[in-house]
Amino acid sequence: KLHYHLCSFEFLIVLSGKVEYEIDGHRHVLTAGMFYILQPGSTERIIKVHEAITVLAVRLPSVPNNKIMVKGDKD
């Protein structure tokens, strides 16, 4: 589902596999060794997993109720 984080920065690195993400309305295919960094308020969602993935995710700060789902999202 399309979502964003109120106050957390998010760093994700793909350790294995292939995945298509939507980040701030733009699609990106990420493969092993690629990463992205999101600032608070940036929207994201997984569009398609092309190959089974392993992702390392770090969110700072990690706080409760920080993930906000975008209303009206069809996925």
C-alpha positions as a Python dict, from the first residue, in 0.01 Angstrom:
ca = {
    (1, 'K'): (0, 0, 0),
    (2, 'L'): (109, 355, -72),
    (3, 'H'): (235, 515, 248),
    (4, 'Y'): (478, 761, 400),
    (5, 'H'): (648, 817, 733),
    (6, 'L'): (575, 1132, 932),
    (7, 'C'): (915, 1188, 1089),
    (8, 'S'): (1145, 901, 990),
    (9, 'F'): (1419, 885, 733),
    (10, 'E'): (1426, 543, 567),
    (11, 'F'): (1729, 369, 417),
    (12, 'L'): (1673, 45, 224),
    (13, 'I'): (1935, -168, 52),
    (14, 'V'): (1842, -465, -165),
    (15, 'L'): (2063, -757, -62),
    (16, 'S'): (1923, -999, -320),
    (17, 'G'): (1650, -1024, -581),
    (18, 'K'): (1470, -769, -797),
    (19, 'V'): (1181, -542, -699),
    (20, 'E'): (993, -251, -855),
    (21, 'Y'): (915, 38, -618),
    (22, 'E'): (711, 351, -661),
    (23, 'I'): (888, 636, -482),
    (24, 'D'): (723, 980, -488),
    (25, 'G'): (524, 878, -795),
    (26, 'H'): (823, 748, -995),
    (27, 'R'): (889, 380, -1064),
    (28, 'H'): (1232, 231, -997),
    (29, 'V'): (1355, -126, -1047),
    (30, 'L'): (1602, -212, -772),
    (31, 'T'): (1837, -511, -775),
    (32, 'A'): (2099, -650, -539),
    (33, 'G'): (2340, -380, -422),
    (34, 'M'): (2108, -90, -500),
    (35, 'F'): (1959, 131, -230),
    (36, 'Y'): (1735, 428, -171),
    (37, 'I'): (1695, 688, 99),
    (38, 'L'): (1360, 848, 173),
    (39, 'Q'): (1300, 1166, 364),
    (40, 'P'): (998, 1202, 593),
    (41, 'G'): (683, 1254, 384),
    (42, 'S'): (811, 1076, 72),
    (43, 'T'): (556, 822, -55),
    (44, 'E'): (650, 465, -137),
    (45, 'R'): (510, 123, -221),
    (46, 'I'): (616, -201, -383),
    (47, 'I'): (470, -236, -732),
    (48, 'K'): (604, -581, -825),
    (49, 'V'): (850, -836, -691),
    (50, 'H'): (1028, -975, -998),
    (51, 'E'): (1253, -1212, -798),
    (52, 'A'): (1238, -1305, -429),
    (53, 'I'): (1404, -1022, -237),
    (54, 'T'): (1596, -967, 81),
    (55, 'V'): (1597, -602, 192),
    (56, 'L'): (1770, -438, 486),
    (57, 'A'): (1561, -144, 614),
    (58, 'V'): (1670, 117, 866),
    (59, 'R'): (1432, 389, 988),
    (60, 'L'): (1548, 676, 1205),
    (61, 'P'): (1391, 761, 1436),
    (62, 'S'): (1188, 446, 1482),
    (63, 'V'): (871, 560, 1655),
    (64, 'P'): (519, 414, 1694),
    (65, 'N'): (236, 530, 1461),
    (66, 'N'): (480, 689, 1217),
    (67, 'K'): (356, 501, 906),
    (68, 'I'): (65, 680, 736),
    (69, 'M'): (-138, 508, 463),
    (70, 'V'): (-239, 733, 172),
    (71, 'K'): (-618, 763, 157),
    (72, 'G'): (-781, 682, -175),
    (73, 'D'): (-497, 448, -281),
    (74, 'K'): (-640, 162, -491),
    (75, 'D'): (-371, -98, -406),
}
